[in-house]
Amino acid sequence: MAKDKFEEALKKLEELVKKMESGDLALEDSLKAFEEGIRLIRFCTGKLDEAERRVEILIRDDQGDITSAPFPRNEGDAL
């Protein structure tokens, strides 16, 4: 469910950017869109940070150190 909210927020952010880039918004509407965009960016950044912390927990070794390893690639994956 959290993924859905992230995806929804990202989609809304993309839509706001398109509206703002079009230049059709009045100044007040642009400011409101900008404020909404900042809120959405903070939400998405928080979700990404949370995901990163979860991944770090999953890759800790027995000594509690974080180890890095490349993601396993499937044979059919494109580069």
N, C-alpha and C positions, 0 to 999 in steps of 0.2 A: 504494500500500500504506500509506503514511503517513496518507492520508486515512481509510482504514479504521480504523486505530488511533485516530485522533482521534475519529471517529464512535463507535467502541466505548467509548472513555473517557467521552465526553459522555453516552452512553446509560447507562452504569454510574453516573455521577454523578447523573443524573436519578432513577434507581431508588433510590439511597442517600438522596437528599433526600426522596422520597416515604415511604420507610420511617421516616426520622427524624421527619418531620412527623406521621406517624400516631400517634406517642406509644406504640407498642406495644413498643418496644425497651427492654430493661433498660439501666441506666446503663453497664455495661461494654460492652455491644453498641453503645450509642450512641457511646461514646468510640472504639471501633474503627471504626465507620462514619465518624465525623468525621475520624479520621486518614486513612482511605482516601480520603475526599472531598478533603482537602487535597492528597494525593498526586496525585489525578486533576486537580484544578484547576491545580496546578503543571505537570503534563504538558500539559494543553490550552493553558495560557497560553504555554508554551514553543513549542508548535506554531504558535500564532497569531502570536507574535513572529517566528518563522522565516519564516512566509508573508509577513508585512509587509516584512521585509528583502528577500525575493525580489522582491516587487512594486516596492519602491523601486529596486532594481537595474534592473528592466525599464523604469522610466519616467525614468531619468536622461537628460538631454540631452547633446549633444556636448561641452559644457563641464563635465560632471560634476555639474551642478546637478539637483536633483529638481524636476520640474515637476508641478503638479497639473492634472488634467483630469477632467471628469466621465466616468463610465462611459457608453459609447454605449448608447442605449436602442433596443431593437427596437420597431417600430411596434405590435406586439401586446402589449407589456409593460404590466402594470397598474401604477398609481402606488403 
